[in-house]
Amino acid sequence: MTKPLAVLAGAAALSAALTVPAAATTSDTPRTTTACSPSVLQGGLATQICADRTGDQVRLYGTLGLAGPPSPGTPLPYRKDVTVSLTGTAPAGTVSQYVLFTGSAQQVGDLIGTVPCDVPVRGGFSVSSYPLGPHPARIDTVIPC
């Protein structure tokens, strides 16, 4: 009886020694980093240009929002016709569009391109609404990969 018990103990020890720990899973999902310009008042709206970097891919877009509470007596929803222009040199491209702003914050435009990791992301976002002209928000910064 001692012999089978020794064989069992040996088999258990061998089994424990051959157990391979599960491979640690690492996240292969690239990290997205966002940088935005300071807010700029354009056409009576608060505007910004933002850049999202995921690896060497960069997305530029503009944001529109109320600069403050509407004036007393202003009907809601607040409607404003605006012309938007988003221009990027890194990534390169231009988006121009007409937007009906209704009072809630919006993202507009969408430029996507490849920008090497140590190269600055550059772009401008301008909004005009008659009779107010544009005062572009600008971004020119290195966003780490």
Stockholm file with secondary structure:
# STOCKHOLM 1.0

chainA/1-145         MTKPLAVLAGAAALSAALTVPAAATTSDTPRTTTACSPSVLQGGLATQICADRTGDQVRLYGTLGLAGPPSPGTPLPYRKDVTVSLTGTAPAGTVSQYVLFTGSAQQVGDLIGTVPCDVPVRGGFSVSSYPLGPHPARIDTVIPC
#=GR chainA/1-145 SS CHHHHHHHHHHHHHHHHHCCCCCCCCCCSCCEEEEECCCEEETTEEEEEEEEEETTEEEEEEEEEESSSCCTTCCSSCCEEEEEEEEEEETEEEEEEEEEECSSCEEEEEEEEECCTTSCEEEEEEEEBTTBCCCCEEEEECCCC
#=GC SS_cons         CHHHHHHHHHHHHHHHHHCCCCCCCCCCSCCEEEEECCCEEETTEEEEEEEEEETTEEEEEEEEEESSSCCTTCCSSCCEEEEEEEEEEETEEEEEEEEEECSSCEEEEEEEEECCTTSCEEEEEEEEBTTBCCCCEEEEECCCC
//
